[in-house]
Amino acid sequence: MKRDFLSIADHDRSEIEAILEDAARLKADLRAGRGERPLLGTTLAMIFEKPSLRTRVTFETGIKQLGGASVYLAPNDIQLGARETVADIARNLSCWVDLIMARTFSHASMIELARHATVPVINGLSDLNHPCQVLADCQTLLENRERLDGLTVAFIGDGNNVVPSWWQAAARLGIRFRLACPAGYEPDPALVAQAQDKAVGSIEILRDPGEAVTDADALYTDVWTSMGQEAEAQVRREAFAGYQVNAALLAKARPDALVMHCLPAHRGEEITAEVVDGPQSVVLQQAENRLHAQKAVMVRLAAARGQGAKA
């Protein structure tokens, strides 16, 4: 049976926890030199509308470690939906590869890819969600706190694609998630309602960063201006001027609070160098865990489709 990984909202708590358990095992196995190759002969197509360091290297390295191979499709290679329809691209790729990962501007393109592909599609990032990043974030929290249920994560900044994925994870895993952002920079209210459906965690939207980080176990931030928003850069700098994660804000959280960032970081804007490079920062651990969380996703999607090691 074909399964996709487009959004954390598509998976229940037991599925998410199983992926995180697999990610921890795959990480431990790799470090112990006993990595298995369950996807021997599997090919992953990687569609990039947006360039990326972490997404490309972790997926390309991950599929190779699992025994498979990858095909990198740069922004100008296929011109998703322009040179050829998304549906035709999905159908053609399904003839040749076993998995598709896409990093797109539009989430609608991601959904259309999955609708027409007969092989699993993984969301490497869209304008609406960043589920692989949040899986890696949850793995990082587990490694440092040994639990997720009951933790408080404060996100300071733009309610961009990372935040809806965090809402979905928080709702399912019992995390208290607080977003502090200026008015007008919250995600779509429909996404809030979706995340709160059958939630065991909680979601808050606040204006005061200091209130958001009080007793927080982790402070999280992201760039104020994402790819595709360059024309808004100055307006965004002004809007987010009071939303910097710095030493003064960190001091208002728990003494052992973790500092998180999905990277790349703009030091001096959304976060200071002192904090992102400081002793409480786990940003490189998050980046490393992208590799292991994504490997776990690929293995589970292949297994759901009945794929295993190929002769």
C-alpha positions as CSV (number, residue, x, y, z in Angstrom):
1,M,0.0,0.0,0.0
2,K,1.4,3.4,-1.0
3,R,1.8,5.9,1.9
4,D,3.2,9.5,1.5
5,F,4.8,11.7,4.1
6,L,3.5,15.2,3.3
7,S,2.4,16.4,6.8
8,I,2.6,15.2,10.4
9,A,-1.1,15.7,10.5
10,D,-1.5,12.7,8.3
11,H,0.0,10.4,11.0
12,D,-1.2,9.5,14.5
13,R,0.9,9.4,17.6
14,S,1.8,5.8,17.4
15,E,3.1,6.2,13.8
16,I,5.2,9.3,14.8
17,E,6.7,7.6,17.8
18,A,7.5,4.5,15.7
19,I,9.4,6.7,13.2
20,L,11.3,8.4,16.0
21,E,12.2,5.0,17.5
22,D,13.4,3.9,14.1
23,A,15.5,7.1,13.7
24,A,17.2,6.5,17.1
25,R,18.0,2.9,16.1
26,L,19.3,3.9,12.7
27,K,21.5,6.5,14.3
28,A,22.9,4.1,16.9
29,D,23.5,1.5,14.3
30,L,25.4,3.9,12.1
31,R,27.6,5.1,14.9
32,A,28.3,1.5,15.9
33,G,29.3,0.6,12.4
34,R,26.5,-1.9,11.9
35,G,24.3,0.0,9.5
36,E,22.0,-2.2,7.5
37,R,21.0,-1.7,3.8
38,P,17.2,-2.3,3.8
39,L,16.7,-0.2,0.6
40,L,19.3,-1.9,-1.5
41,G,18.5,-1.1,-5.2
42,T,16.0,1.6,-4.3
43,T,16.2,4.9,-6.1
44,L,15.1,8.3,-4.7
45,A,14.2,11.2,-7.0
46,M,14.9,14.5,-5.3
47,I,13.0,17.5,-6.8
48,F,14.3,20.9,-5.7
49,E,12.5,24.2,-6.5
50,K,14.4,25.7,-3.6
51,P,18.1,25.0,-3.1
52,S,19.2,23.5,0.2
53,L,22.3,22.3,2.1
54,R,20.7,20.1,4.7
55,T,17.8,18.7,2.7
56,R,20.0,17.6,-0.2
57,V,22.9,16.2,1.7
58,T,20.8,14.4,4.3
59,F,18.5,12.7,1.7
60,E,21.3,11.9,-0.7
61,T,23.5,10.5,2.1
62,G,20.7,8.8,3.8
63,I,19.5,6.8,0.8
64,K,23.1,5.8,0.0
65,Q,23.6,4.6,3.6
66,L,20.4,2.5,3.2
67,G,21.8,0.8,0.1
68,G,19.9,2.9,-2.5
69,A,20.8,5.7,-5.0
70,S,19.5,9.2,-5.7
71,V,18.8,11.4,-8.7
72,Y,19.1,15.2,-8.0
73,L,16.7,17.4,-10.0
74,A,17.8,21.0,-9.7
75,P,15.3,23.9,-10.0
76,N,15.8,24.3,-13.8
77,D,16.0,20.6,-14.6
78,I,12.2,19.9,-14.8
79,Q,10.6,23.3,-13.9
80,L,7.8,21.8,-11.9
81,G,4.4,22.7,-13.5
82,A,6.0,25.0,-16.1
83,R,7.8,22.9,-18.7
84,E,5.6,19.9,-17.9
85,T,2.6,19.4,-15.7
86,V,3.1,18.2,-12.1
87,A,0.9,15.2,-12.9
88,D,3.0,14.2,-15.9
89,I,6.2,14.6,-13.9
90,A,4.7,12.4,-11.1
91,R,3.6,9.7,-13.5
92,N,6.9,9.6,-15.4
93,L,9.1,9.5,-12.3
94,S,6.9,6.7,-10.9
95,C,8.0,4.6,-13.9
96,W,11.7,4.9,-13.0
97,V,12.1,5.5,-9.2
98,D,10.9,4.0,-6.0
99,L,10.6,7.2,-3.9
100,I,10.2,10.9,-4.6
101,M,11.3,13.7,-2.3
102,A,10.2,17.3,-3.2
103,R,11.2,20.7,-1.9
104,T,8.7,23.1,-3.3
105,F,7.3,26.6,-3.0
106,S,3.7,25.5,-3.1
107,H,2.1,22.9,-0.9
108,A,-0.5,22.4,-3.6
109,S,2.3,21.2,-5.9
110,M,3.3,18.7,-3.2
111,I,-0.3,17.4,-3.0
112,E,-0.6,17.1,-6.7
113,L,2.7,15.2,-7.0
114,A,1.5,12.7,-4.4
115,R,-1.9,12.4,-6.0
116,H,-0.5,11.3,-9.4
117,A,2.6,9.4,-8.3
118,T,2.3,5.7,-7.7
119,V,5.4,5.7,-5.5
120,P,5.6,7.4,-2.0
121,V,6.2,11.2,-2.0
122,I,8.1,12.9,0.9
123,N,7.7,16.6,1.7
124,G,11.2,18.0,2.0
125,L,9.7,21.4,2.6
126,S,6.8,23.4,1.2
127,D,5.3,26.8,2.0
128,L,2.9,25.1,4.4
129,N,4.9,22.4,6.1
130,H,8.3,21.2,7.1
131,P,7.6,17.8,8.6
132,C,11.1,16.2,8.2
133,Q,12.6,19.1,10.1
134,V,10.2,18.7,13.0
135,L,10.8,15.0,13.2
136,A,14.5,15.7,13.6
137,D,13.7,18.4,16.2
138,C,11.6,15.9,18.2
139,Q,14.4,13.3,18.0
140,T,16.8,16.0,19.3
141,L,14.5,16.8,22.3
142,L,14.2,13.1,23.1
143,E,18.0,12.7,23.1
144,N,18.3,15.7,25.5
145,R,15.2,15.3,27.7
146,E,14.2,11.6,27.3
147,R,10.6,12.6,26.8
148,L,8.3,14.8,24.7
149,D,5.1,14.7,26.7
150,G,4.9,17.8,29.0
151,L,7.7,19.7,27.4
152,T,7.3,23.4,26.6
153,V,8.7,24.7,23.3
154,A,8.6,28.4,22.6
155,F,9.0,29.5,19.0
156,I,10.0,33.1,18.5
157,G,9.5,34.7,15.1
158,D,7.6,34.0,11.9
159,G,4.8,31.5,11.9
160,N,6.2,30.0,8.7
161,N,6.3,26.4,7.4
162,V,8.1,25.0,10.5
163,V,5.4,26.3,12.9
164,P,2.4,24.4,11.4
165,S,4.4,21.2,11.5
166,W,5.4,21.9,15.1
167,W,1.7,22.5,15.9
168,Q,0.8,19.1,14.5
169,A,3.6,17.3,16.4
170,A,2.8,19.1,19.6
171,A,-0.9,18.3,19.4
172,R,-0.2,14.6,18.9
173,L,2.8,14.2,21.3
174,G,1.6,16.1,24.3
175,I,3.9,19.1,23.9
176,R,3.0,22.7,25.0
177,F,3.9,24.9,22.0
178,R,3.9,28.6,22.2
179,L,4.4,30.9,19.2
180,A,5.4,34.5,19.8
181,C,5.1,36.6,16.7
182,P,3.9,40.0,15.6
183,A,0.2,40.4,14.5
184,G,-0.2,39.4,10.9
185,Y,2.6,36.7,10.9
186,E,0.6,33.8,12.3
187,P,-0.2,30.8,10.2
188,D,-3.7,30.3,8.7
189,P,-6.3,29.9,11.5
190,A,-7.5,26.8,9.7
191,L,-4.1,25.2,10.4
192,V,-4.6,26.0,14.1
193,A,-8.0,24.3,14.1
194,Q,-6.6,21.3,12.3
195,A,-3.7,20.9,14.8
196,Q,-6.1,21.2,17.8
197,D,-8.4,18.5,16.5
198,K,-8.1,15.6,19.1
199,A,-5.0,17.3,20.5
200,V,-3.3,16.0,23.6
201,G,-0.8,18.9,23.6
202,S,-1.5,22.6,23.6
203,I,-1.0,25.5,21.2
204,E,-0.8,29.2,22.1
205,I,-0.2,32.4,20.0
206,L,1.3,35.2,22.0
207,R,2.7,38.6,21.2
208,D,5.3,38.9,24.1
209,P,8.4,36.8,23.6
210,G,9.2,37.0,27.3
211,E,5.8,35.5,28.2
212,A,6.3,32.8,25.6
213,V,9.7,31.6,26.9
214,T,8.8,31.6,30.6
215,D,9.6,28.2,32.0
216,A,10.2,26.9,28.4
217,D,12.3,23.8,27.9
218,A,13.4,24.9,24.4
219,L,13.6,28.2,22.5
220,Y,13.2,27.9,18.8
221,T,13.6,30.4,16.0
222,D,14.0,30.6,12.2
223,V,15.0,33.3,9.7
224,W,12.6,36.3,9.5
225,T,12.8,36.2,5.7
226,S,12.5,32.9,3.9
227,M,13.3,32.1,0.3
228,G,10.8,33.8,-2.0
229,Q,10.2,36.6,0.5
230,E,13.3,38.6,-0.3
231,A,11.2,41.7,-1.4
232,E,9.8,41.8,2.1
233,A,13.1,41.7,4.0
234,Q,13.2,45.3,5.3
235,V,9.5,45.3,6.3
236,R,10.1,42.0,8.1
237,R,13.2,43.3,9.9
238,E,11.1,46.1,11.3
239,A,8.2,43.9,12.2
240,F,10.4,41.3,14.0
241,A,12.8,43.8,15.7
242,G,11.6,42.8,19.2
243,Y,11.6,39.1,18.5
244,Q,15.3,38.3,18.6
245,V,16.5,35.2,20.5
246,N,19.4,36.7,22.6
247,A,21.0,36.2,26.0
248,A,18.4,38.4,27.7
249,L,15.5,36.4,26.4
250,L,17.2,33.0,27.0
251,A,17.6,34.1,30.7
252,K,13.8,34.2,31.1
253,A,13.5,30.5,30.2
254,R,14.5,27.5,32.3
255,P,18.2,27.5,33.2
256,D,18.8,24.4,31.1
257,A,16.6,25.5,28.2
258,L,17.8,24.3,24.8
259,V,18.3,26.7,21.9
260,M,17.0,25.4,18.5
261,H,17.1,26.7,15.0
262,C,16.4,24.8,11.7
263,L,19.2,26.7,9.9
264,P,20.5,28.6,8.0
265,A,20.9,31.2,10.8
266,H,21.2,35.0,10.2
267,R,23.3,35.9,13.2
268,G,22.4,39.4,14.5
269,E,18.9,39.2,13.1
270,E,16.6,36.4,14.5
271,I,19.3,35.1,16.9
272,T,22.6,36.3,18.2
273,A,25.9,34.5,17.6
274,E,26.4,34.3,21.4
275,V,23.3,32.2,21.7
276,V,23.2,30.1,18.5
277,D,26.9,29.2,19.0
278,G,26.6,28.9,22.8
279,P,26.6,26.0,25.2
280,Q,22.8,25.6,25.2
281,S,22.5,25.4,21.4
282,V,21.6,22.0,19.8
283,V,21.4,23.3,16.3
284,L,24.0,21.0,14.9
285,Q,22.4,18.0,16.6
286,Q,19.1,19.0,14.9
287,A,20.9,19.1,11.6
288,E,22.5,15.7,12.1
289,N,19.2,14.2,13.1
290,R,17.7,15.3,9.7
291,L,19.7,12.4,8.3
292,H,18.4,9.8,10.7
293,A,14.8,10.9,10.8
294,Q,14.5,11.0,7.0
295,K,16.1,7.6,6.8
296,A,13.4,6.3,9.1
297,V,10.7,7.8,7.0
298,M,12.1,6.3,3.8
299,V,12.4,2.9,5.3
300,R,8.8,2.9,6.6
301,L,7.3,4.2,3.4
302,A,9.2,1.6,1.4
303,A,8.1,-1.1,3.8
304,A,4.4,0.0,3.6
305,R,4.6,-0.4,-0.2
306,G,6.1,-3.9,0.2
307,Q,9.6,-2.9,-0.8
308,G,12.6,-4.4,0.8
309,A,16.2,-5.2,-0.1
310,K,16.3,-6.0,-3.8
311,A,18.4,-8.8,-5.2
